[in-house]
């Protein structure tokens, strides 16, 4: 990699320093290609660190009868048939190799006494196939990948905000951005770009994402470069987000708490999952458990704080401390609550973008030559309901695949594209925001957007609410053009918030419009005015801008996977 002032050149640029970006960069480095990682958070504190429960792979260490085919069948079944079968097969078939990669990189897994990797049940899995490191699996994964990237001397610029991809003739050739600390502008030229900048769950008020992450950056960068967004309406609301304290509302209580035997009760003391999924109870799918909790609260059986109770106090204290140490510490830190004796107040929280940038299953390439997307930024694996533990294995499998694909693409180029016009447009965009000095406060507009999405596009939706949400979004978008940005000695945070908001507005519009279009109840998407599955909507919705939605057919499921699938049913979904 060569650097000259504000000009940077590399073979492949990876945007996002979480697990997906790191795994792709490691593959590129091991393939001998120059690579640069950029991100807007410190690399040791990327969103991946919050993933608690585990990583799925049909290793068969606990249940020898498990197989990648059954893992694929479970994934497709719980996607409500909206997952791409080829993507599912690639991930589940390649999962074991990715676990071996992590072992090669030095990751510590929980193990049985005889040395086998331990695996536990997660909701809706046929067998125990979730490998883990306590309840801090994402943190251990991130540490492992950071350590490996350090060994490979991969350069990381983790204080850079990318505002625009540089494109000419539908081919990406770089990116433009600025330093969050001092505003220094970066023009990065490269052969290929891998987009690994996360999802869009921060556009809701209660979310498991932290402040200023998952604001829809991937959506905006891809769309403005010429890409498309698939299924943005399919957002997973995790059942167990904390209610208090207010500044930490939405912080996740890992699904591992239910996996280890946690019980859900309403304020009447009833174990309410008996009403919604009496067979699987607390180990039902995330969409059903979230909707069940939402229904209990809406029908007046919630706690005084507007939640339900998650109780692990009946479990042995040693089990809690060994298997749920992070949950224990989080509740102690935030509420001085001892989960070994006291239940936890929880409510559904926006957790995961199951839709994302449209990509091809074989290599996650996009509509734009040289542009790839991976991790939560991409789409195809999860459909209308993500299995817990599938996100971490997805970023590992496709991190390896996309790293190799980008390396091959870079090697195959005869010449490097450049465009003064694209560079100028990117520079002018930042200047226009930076020097506008408008009257609107960006934080107030962010709050207004999150309130609108929470009220009108939450766990349960209907047409009047979604249309009201679009009307409120129109007003926010108009006011966005009058935002004031005021950098100071502390940095350029105002400028980052303004671009975060630009991204969030795009992500919100995509979500609201496709949620209107999907007139059915399927998985995480609950329409009270359309409570049934509609077979005609067993399609992906592909959004390419305001009012532009295509229905994309889904490929057939291979027989060896289809034979292992259960029937998909919406029974018990909208109980109210």
C-alpha positions, 0 to 999 in steps of 0.5 A: 500500500502506498500513501501520499498525503491524503491519497491512498492506493491499495488493491482492495478496500474493506469498509467495516472493521467488524468480523466480516471485514476482518475475515475478508481482509485476512483472506486477502492478505493470505492470498498475497494481495494489498488490502486496507481496512477502514472503519468509524469505530476502534477495531477492538470495539466493532459491533461484532463484539456484542454477539454473545451466543455462538457460531453455528456449524454442524460439527456433530460433536454433541449430536453426531446425526447432525449434518450441513443438510439439516442445518440448511433445512432448519435455516430455510424453514425458519426463513419462511422460504425467503432465504436463497437456497444457494446462499444457505447451502454455501454457508452451511456446507462451509461452516465446519471449515470456518470453525477450523479456520478459527482454531487455526487463528487461535480462538478459544471455544468452550469444550467438553472434558474430552476436548470436543468443542461444546455445542448448545441448542439455540431456538429452532435448531433440530440439533445442538450445533452452536459452538460458543465461548461463554456468552462472549463469543463475538468478543472472542471472535473479534479478538481472534481476528484482530490478532490474526490481522496484526500477525499479517500486518494488515493496515487498519484506518479505524477513524475514517468515515466513508461518505461515498464510493467512487464509480465510473461506468458502473465500476467502483474504483475507490472511496472518499471520506474524512478523518473523524478526529481532524477532518482530514479528507481521504481519497482511496483508490483501489481495484475492488471494494468490500462493503462490510459496514453493517445493517440499519437497526439503529433507525429504531428507538430501542435497539441492540446496536449502540449509538452511531452504529448500524445507521444504514451506511451500507444501504446508502453507499451501495445504492448511490453507487448503483446497487440495490437493496433486498428485503429491507423490511425484514428486520429481526426484533430480538425478544430480550432487550433491556428496558432500563436504564433509558440510555441503555434501552435495547441492550441485548440479553443473549439468547444463550439465557433461554438456551440454558433454560431461562423462562419467560413470564408475564407480570401475572406470573404466567409462562406465556409461551404456552399460548404461542408455541407450546412445543418449543416454548422459550426455544421457539424462533425469535420472531415468535418469541418477540411477537409473543412478548409484544402481545403480552405487553399490548394486552396489559399483562406486561410489567409496570415498565412495559416489558416481560420477565426473563428468569434464570434464577432457578438455574444453578449459580455455577451454571449461570456464572460459567455459561452466562458470565456476560449477561450476569456482568451486564445486569450488575453494571447497568442495574445492580441486578443479580440474575442468580436471584432476580428476574430480568425485565425485557422487551423486544428490541431491533436487532438484526437486518436480515435484508441488505445489499443485493448480492449474488450467492456465489461470490457476493458481488453486486450490480456494480463491478468490483463491489462486494457486500458481506455480513449484515450489509448483505442479504440472502441467508436469513429470509424472514427469520434469522436463526441465532448463531447464523450471523457469525458463521455467515461472515466467516464463510463469506469473508473467506469466499469474498476475499478470494473473489476480490483478489481474483478480480483485482488480479484480472484487471488490465487497467485502473479506472479513475474519474476526476468528476467522481472525485469532485462530486464526493468532495463537493458533497462533504463541503456542502454538508460541512459549510451549510450552517443550517438551523436544524439539529441533526440529533433532533432529526435522528430522534424524530426518525427513530420515533417514527420507525418505532411507532409505525414500523415496529414488531406489528405494522399496518398500512395506515401506520406505514403511510404515516411513517412515510409522511413523517419521513418526508418532513425529516428529509426536507429538514435534513437539507437545513442541518447545521454542522459545527466541528470543534476541537473534539472532532468532526462528530457533527459531520458524521451524524449528518451522514449517518442521518442521510443513510438512515433516511434512505434505509427508513424509506426502503423499509417503509416502502417494502413493508407496505408492499409485503401485504402478509404476515411472514416471519419477523414481518407482522401485518395486523391488516394482513395476518396470513401468509400469502404464497404469491409473496414467497419472493424477495422484494428488491428496492432500487430507490423511492417507489422502485420495487421488484418482485424477485423469484427464489430458486428451487431448494435441492432435494437433499435439503427439502426432504429434511424441512418441516412445514412452514406455518403462521399458526399462532403468529398474530394471536391477538 
